[in-house]
Amino acid sequence: MTVGTRLDREPCSGFSGDTFSCMTKIHEKSPCCRGDVRRFGGRRRQCCACGKTWRVWKARRGRKKLRISFELAHRFVLHRVLPTRAPYAGHRLSRNQRQYRLILSRHRCVTACPWPHPPDGALIVIADALVKYVGGRWQTWYFMLVRTRTDTVATVLPPYHRSGTETVAGWRDAFDSLDPALRDRIEALVCDGHRGLVYEAKWRGWLLQRCHFHLIARIQSRRSKWRTSRHPEEGKRIFALVKRVLTERTESDIASCITELEAVSWRTPSRDLAHTLKGFVNHFQEFRTYLQHPDLKLPTTNNTAEALIGLVEEASRRARGFRTAAAFHEWVVCVCTTRKTLCCMPGRKDINHFYQS
């Protein structure tokens, strides 16, 4: 097309055929004088009255905006994208560019991803906390997951972030941040025995189930039952007594076990072992809540919350870490909104009954 050609002589592109035919622009007027318009090059137009030209189909000024969605962050959390530090053979983006796009996707995930809807009915809450030293200060994230009696998966609730270490006041604020209607449906709490969680369960009238794994791990650190340990015979005897207390249904069958464990706590030279056994003897009923209330199908560990914390740590490590508490909080939210639910099975005594019912 030559410069100066009138638009009323140039047919527009359109559908061809009997039904749709090409039409010519004979009514287009200039925005300045409302005169006829002629083509003035490929993308410019000229007014026939005053000679003023302008450009049509203007491109947006500035650099092109990246269209980043939260799917990249979700794929990264699910291990469907390699870490940003990993070399990509023949990849057109550098490591810094891939890191920048991952950060944008993480921001998008925090603002756009919806939280899962908690299940209906009576709930069991599994709680644990993650403490990190960021920017010269201790920061704590309080994680809570809820599960019904009949489900085998727990739903992730929005975590609560607070400066400082894990405290009683921190857990009080974390549970106060929940929806009152959801909090009123909680019947039992599964935890590792932190003082703040124990106080919350007693103050709110919830049943308390202490974690068996944390108890066994504390004993294992001082008295192992393996042959290569320093006290294998004592370790085997302690583990046999503890296992019987944790699994026997009637308390009359475990009275002798409690007495013997108390005697071991008094004569052992290990202060840590004595402290662990004395706490177990004083609160052994809270380890047996799943036996006393089989209808709730309580889990015997808080490994569901521990697994969620592990996913957060893994995502942060694969993304080359974090610089601020706000950046780490975004990774926490990204992992929670990506996974939404985690497996949470009932206690070992009720597992067969659960599958038969």
ABEGO torsion letter per residue (X at the ends): XBBGBBAAABBBBBBBEAABBBBBBAABBBAAAGBBBBBBEAABBBBAAAGBBBBBGBBBBEBBBBBBBAAAAAAAAAGABBBAABBBBGBABBAAAAAAAAAAAAAAAAAABBBBBBBBEBBBBBBBBBBBBBGGBBBBBBBBBBBBAABABBBBBBBBBBBEBBBAAAAAAAAAABBAAAAAABABBBBAGBAAAAAAAAAAGBBBBBBAAAAAAAAAAABBABAABABAAAAAAAAAAAAAAAABABAAAAAAAAAAAAAAAAABABAAAAAAAAAAAAAAAAAAAAAABAAAGBBABAAAAAAAAAAAAAAAAAAGEBABAAAAAAAAAAAAAAAGBBBBBBBAAAAAAAAAX
